[in-house]
Amino acid sequence: MANNPHPPSVLVVDDELLIRWALCEALGAKGYNVSEARDAAEVRTALSRSNGFPDIVLLDFRLPDSSDLRLLADIRCRLPAVPVVLMTAHATPDIVSGALDLGAYRVLTKPFDVREMVTLVAEALDQT
């Protein structure tokens, strides 16, 4: 991260407007370049663009068009070096272990403190 002249980019994926807004505001205030998506279709569109990929993805587990770990698997396949933080209010042991097995950087249970997420983003980017 320190060698990159451009601010790190974060893709925030959540169907809840207030969560997206809070994360985008907090991360933007820390200097990150933040983009957002509200469903799996928007994520796939964002990942198919040729203008670069995010440096980290914050991914909600349950979206209107995705309620399993397939989207996480797709992101990990397309962006194997990019950390993905899975956010969920449905953190069963199977979901957590499945996400970690697929290479999720961390699984964060909702509700969470936005400041905790900002710290987690910085930590994940420092390790890449």
MIDOSE-1310 file (N, C-alpha, C; in nm, 2 decimals, decimal comma, always signed):
residues 128
mann	+0,08/-0,12/+0,00/+0,00/+0,00/+0,00/+0,09/+0,13/+0,00; +0,19/+0,13/+0,07/+0,28/+0,25/+0,08/+0,35/+0,28/-0,05; +0,37/+0,18/-0,14/+0,44/+0,21/-0,26/+0,34/+0,25/-0,37; +0,21/+0,25/-0,35/+0,12/+0,29/-0,45/+0,09/+0,44/-0,44
phpp	+0,11/+0,51/-0,55/+0,08/+0,66/-0,54/-0,07/+0,69/-0,54; -0,15/+0,60/-0,57/-0,29/+0,62/-0,57/-0,36/+0,57/-0,44; -0,46/+0,64/-0,40/-0,53/+0,58/-0,28/-0,59/+0,45/-0,30; -0,58/+0,36/-0,20/-0,64/+0,22/-0,22/-0,79/+0,24/-0,25
svlv	-0,84/+0,14/-0,33/-0,98/+0,14/-0,37/-1,05/+0,03/-0,29; -1,17/+0,07/-0,25/-1,26/-0,03/-0,17/-1,39/-0,04/-0,24; -1,43/-0,16/-0,26/-1,57/-0,19/-0,32/-1,66/-0,23/-0,20; -1,76/-0,15/-0,17/-1,85/-0,18/-0,07/-1,98/-0,24/-0,13
vdde	-2,01/-0,37/-0,09/-2,13/-0,44/-0,15/-2,23/-0,47/-0,04; -2,34/-0,40/-0,04/-2,45/-0,42/+0,06/-2,58/-0,37/+0,00; -2,68/-0,44/+0,02/-2,81/-0,39/-0,03/-2,88/-0,29/+0,06; -2,82/-0,27/+0,18/-2,88/-0,17/+0,27/-2,81/-0,04/+0,25
llir	-2,89/+0,06/+0,21/-2,84/+0,19/+0,17/-2,76/+0,25/+0,29; -2,81/+0,25/+0,41/-2,75/+0,31/+0,52/-2,61/+0,25/+0,56; -2,60/+0,12/+0,54/-2,47/+0,05/+0,57/-2,37/+0,10/+0,46; -2,41/+0,10/+0,33/-2,32/+0,14/+0,22/-2,28/+0,29/+0,25
walc	-2,38/+0,37/+0,28/-2,35/+0,51/+0,30/-2,25/+0,53/+0,42; -2,27/+0,47/+0,53/-2,19/+0,48/+0,65/-2,04/+0,43/+0,62; -2,03/+0,32/+0,55/-1,90/+0,27/+0,51/-1,83/+0,36/+0,41; -1,90/+0,40/+0,31/-1,85/+0,49/+0,21/-1,80/+0,62/+0,27
ealg	-1,88/+0,68/+0,36/-1,84/+0,81/+0,42/-1,72/+0,79/+0,51; -1,72/+0,69/+0,59/-1,60/+0,66/+0,68/-1,47/+0,63/+0,61; -1,48/+0,55/+0,51/-1,36/+0,51/+0,43/-1,32/+0,63/+0,34; -1,41/+0,70/+0,29/-1,38/+0,82/+0,21/-1,31/+0,92/+0,29
akgy	-1,35/+0,94/+0,41/-1,29/+1,04/+0,50/-1,14/+1,00/+0,54; -1,11/+0,87/+0,52/-0,97/+0,82/+0,55/-0,89/+0,82/+0,42; -0,95/+0,87/+0,31/-0,87/+0,88/+0,19/-0,88/+0,77/+0,09; -0,97/+0,67/+0,12/-0,98/+0,56/+0,03/-1,07/+0,61/-0,09
nvse	-1,05/+0,54/-0,20/-1,13/+0,56/-0,32/-1,24/+0,45/-0,31; -1,37/+0,49/-0,28/-1,47/+0,40/-0,25/-1,57/+0,39/-0,36; -1,61/+0,27/-0,40/-1,72/+0,25/-0,50/-1,81/+0,15/-0,43; -1,94/+0,15/-0,48/-2,04/+0,07/-0,41/-2,12/-0,01/-0,51
arda	-2,18/-0,12/-0,46/-2,27/-0,21/-0,53/-2,37/-0,25/-0,44; -2,50/-0,27/-0,49/-2,61/-0,31/-0,40/-2,65/-0,45/-0,42; -2,59/-0,52/-0,53/-2,63/-0,66/-0,55/-2,52/-0,73/-0,63; -2,54/-0,86/-0,65/-2,43/-0,94/-0,71/-2,42/-0,90/-0,86
aevr	-2,52/-0,86/-0,92/-2,51/-0,82/-1,06/-2,42/-0,70/-1,08; -2,44/-0,60/-0,99/-2,35/-0,48/-0,99/-2,21/-0,52/-0,96; -2,18/-0,61/-0,87/-2,05/-0,66/-0,85/-1,99/-0,72/-0,97; -2,06/-0,81/-1,04/-2,01/-0,87/-1,16/-1,98/-0,77/-1,27
tals	-2,07/-0,67/-1,28/-2,04/-0,56/-1,38/-1,92/-0,48/-1,34; -1,90/-0,45/-1,21/-1,78/-0,38/-1,17/-1,65/-0,45/-1,20; -1,66/-0,58/-1,17/-1,54/-0,67/-1,19/-1,51/-0,69/-1,34; -1,61/-0,67/-1,43/-1,58/-0,70/-1,57/-1,53/-0,57/-1,64
rsng	-1,53/-0,46/-1,57/-1,47/-0,34/-1,63/-1,32/-0,35/-1,64; -1,27/-0,28/-1,73/-1,12/-0,29/-1,75/-1,05/-0,17/-1,69; -1,12/-0,09/-1,61/-1,05/+0,02/-1,54/-0,99/+0,00/-1,41; -0,95/-0,13/-1,39/-0,89/-0,16/-1,26/-0,98/-0,23/-1,16
fpdi	-0,93/-0,30/-1,07/-1,00/-0,37/-0,97/-0,98/-0,31/-0,83; -1,08/-0,34/-0,74/-1,06/-0,28/-0,61/-0,94/-0,35/-0,54; -0,89/-0,28/-0,44/-0,78/-0,33/-0,36/-0,83/-0,42/-0,24; -0,96/-0,40/-0,21/-1,03/-0,48/-0,11/-1,18/-0,47/-0,14
vlld	-1,25/-0,58/-0,10/-1,39/-0,59/-0,12/-1,46/-0,61/+0,02; -1,56/-0,53/+0,05/-1,64/-0,56/+0,17/-1,77/-0,61/+0,12; -1,80/-0,74/+0,14/-1,91/-0,81/+0,08/-2,02/-0,85/+0,18; -2,14/-0,81/+0,16/-2,25/-0,86/+0,24/-2,29/-1,00/+0,19
frlp	-2,32/-1,09/+0,28/-2,35/-1,23/+0,25/-2,48/-1,24/+0,18; -2,58/-1,17/+0,23/-2,72/-1,18/+0,17/-2,75/-1,06/+0,09; -2,77/-1,08/-0,04/-2,80/-0,97/-0,13/-2,93/-1,01/-0,20; -3,00/-0,92/-0,26/-3,13/-0,96/-0,33/-3,11/-1,07/-0,43
dssd	-3,00/-1,08/-0,50/-2,98/-1,18/-0,60/-2,87/-1,28/-0,56; -2,83/-1,29/-0,43/-2,73/-1,38/-0,39/-2,74/-1,40/-0,24; -2,76/-1,53/-0,20/-2,77/-1,56/-0,06/-2,69/-1,68/-0,01; -2,58/-1,70/-0,08/-2,49/-1,80/-0,05/-2,34/-1,76/-0,07
lrll	-2,25/-1,85/-0,07/-2,11/-1,81/-0,09/-2,06/-1,81/-0,23; -2,15/-1,83/-0,33/-2,10/-1,83/-0,47/-2,04/-1,70/-0,52; -2,10/-1,59/-0,47/-2,04/-1,46/-0,51/-1,90/-1,44/-0,46; -1,88/-1,48/-0,33/-1,75/-1,48/-0,27/-1,65/-1,57/-0,35
adir	-1,70/-1,69/-0,39/-1,61/-1,78/-0,46/-1,58/-1,71/-0,60; -1,67/-1,65/-0,66/-1,65/-1,58/-0,79/-1,55/-1,47/-0,78; -1,56/-1,39/-0,67/-1,47/-1,28/-0,65/-1,33/-1,34/-0,62; -1,32/-1,44/-0,54/-1,19/-1,50/-0,51/-1,12/-1,56/-0,63
crlp	-1,20/-1,61/-0,72/-1,15/-1,67/-0,85/-1,10/-1,56/-0,94; -1,17/-1,45/-0,95/-1,13/-1,34/-1,04/-1,02/-1,26/-0,98; -1,02/-1,24/-0,85/-0,93/-1,15/-0,78/-0,86/-1,23/-0,66; -0,78/-1,33/-0,69/-0,73/-1,41/-0,58/-0,64/-1,34/-0,48
avpv	-0,58/-1,23/-0,52/-0,49/-1,16/-0,42/-0,56/-1,05/-0,35; -0,69/-1,02/-0,38/-0,76/-0,91/-0,32/-0,83/-0,96/-0,19; -0,81/-0,89/-0,08/-0,88/-0,94/+0,04/-1,03/-0,91/+0,03; -1,11/-1,00/+0,09/-1,25/-0,99/+0,09/-1,30/-1,01/+0,23
vlmt	-1,37/-0,91/+0,29/-1,43/-0,91/+0,42/-1,58/-0,94/+0,40; -1,62/-1,06/+0,45/-1,76/-1,09/+0,44/-1,84/-1,04/+0,56; -1,94/-0,96/+0,53/-2,03/-0,91/+0,64/-2,16/-0,98/+0,64; -2,20/-1,02/+0,76/-2,33/-1,10/+0,77/-2,39/-1,09/+0,90
ahat	-2,52/-1,09/+0,90/-2,60/-1,10/+1,02/-2,64/-1,24/+1,05; -2,60/-1,33/+0,96/-2,63/-1,47/+0,96/-2,51/-1,56/+0,98; -2,42/-1,53/+1,07/-2,29/-1,59/+1,09/-2,30/-1,73/+1,16; -2,35/-1,82/+1,08/-2,35/-1,96/+1,14/-2,21/-2,02/+1,12
pdiv	-2,18/-2,12/+1,20/-2,05/-2,18/+1,19/-2,02/-2,23/+1,04; -2,12/-2,28/+0,97/-2,10/-2,33/+0,83/-2,06/-2,21/+0,74; -2,13/-2,10/+0,76/-2,10/-1,98/+0,67/-1,96/-1,93/+0,70; -1,93/-1,91/+0,83/-1,80/-1,86/+0,86/-1,69/-1,95/+0,81
sgal	-1,70/-2,08/+0,84/-1,59/-2,17/+0,79/-1,59/-2,18/+0,64; -1,71/-2,18/+0,58/-1,71/-2,18/+0,43/-1,64/-2,06/+0,37; -1,67/-1,94/+0,43/-1,61/-1,82/+0,38/-1,46/-1,82/+0,40; -1,42/-1,86/+0,51/-1,27/-1,87/+0,54/-1,20/-1,97/+0,45
dlga	-1,27/-2,08/+0,43/-1,22/-2,19/+0,34/-1,20/-2,13/+0,19; -1,29/-2,04/+0,15/-1,29/-1,98/+0,02/-1,18/-1,87/+0,01; -1,13/-1,83/+0,13/-1,02/-1,73/+0,13/-1,06/-1,60/+0,17; -1,18/-1,59/+0,24/-1,22/-1,46/+0,29/-1,11/-1,41/+0,39
yrvl	-1,08/-1,28/+0,39/-0,99/-1,23/+0,49/-1,04/-1,24/+0,63; -1,17/-1,20/+0,64/-1,24/-1,21/+0,77/-1,39/-1,21/+0,75; -1,46/-1,26/+0,85/-1,60/-1,26/+0,85/-1,64/-1,17/+0,97; -1,72/-1,06/+0,94/-1,76/-0,97/+1,04/-1,91/-0,97/+1,06
tkpf	-1,95/-0,99/+1,18/-2,09/-1,01/+1,21/-2,16/-0,87/+1,22; -2,27/-0,86/+1,16/-2,35/-0,74/+1,17/-2,44/-0,75/+1,30; -2,47/-0,64/+1,36/-2,41/-0,51/+1,34/-2,27/-0,50/+1,38; -2,19/-0,41/+1,32/-2,06/-0,39/+1,36/-2,03/-0,24/+1,37
dvre	-1,92/-0,21/+1,43/-1,89/-0,07/+1,45/-1,81/-0,03/+1,32; -1,86/+0,08/+1,26/-1,79/+0,13/+1,13/-1,64/+0,16/+1,15; -1,61/+0,21/+1,27/-1,47/+0,23/+1,30/-1,39/+0,10/+1,30; -1,45/-0,01/+1,35/-1,38/-0,14/+1,35/-1,36/-0,18/+1,20
mvtl	-1,45/-0,15/+1,11/-1,44/-0,19/+0,97/-1,32/-0,11/+0,91; -1,32/+0,02/+0,94/-1,21/+0,11/+0,88/-1,07/+0,05/+0,93; -1,06/+0,02/+1,05/-0,94/-0,04/+1,10/-0,91/-0,17/+1,03; -1,01/-0,26/+1,01/-0,99/-0,38/+0,95/-0,94/-0,37/+0,80
vaea	-1,00/-0,27/+0,73/-0,96/-0,24/+0,60/-0,81/-0,20/+0,59; -0,77/-0,11/+0,68/-0,63/-0,07/+0,68/-0,54/-0,19/+0,71; -0,58/-0,28/+0,81/-0,50/-0,39/+0,84/-0,49/-0,49/+0,73; -0,60/-0,51/+0,66/-0,60/-0,61/+0,54/-0,51/-0,55/+0,43
ldqt	-0,52/-0,42/+0,40/-0,44/-0,36/+0,30/-0,29/-0,36/+0,33; -0,26/-0,35/+0,46/-0,12/-0,35/+0,50/-0,05/-0,49/+0,49; -0,14/-0,59/+0,49/-0,09/-0,73/+0,48/-0,08/-0,77/+0,33; -0,13/-0,69/+0,24/-0,12/-0,73/+0,10/+0,00/-0,68/+0,03
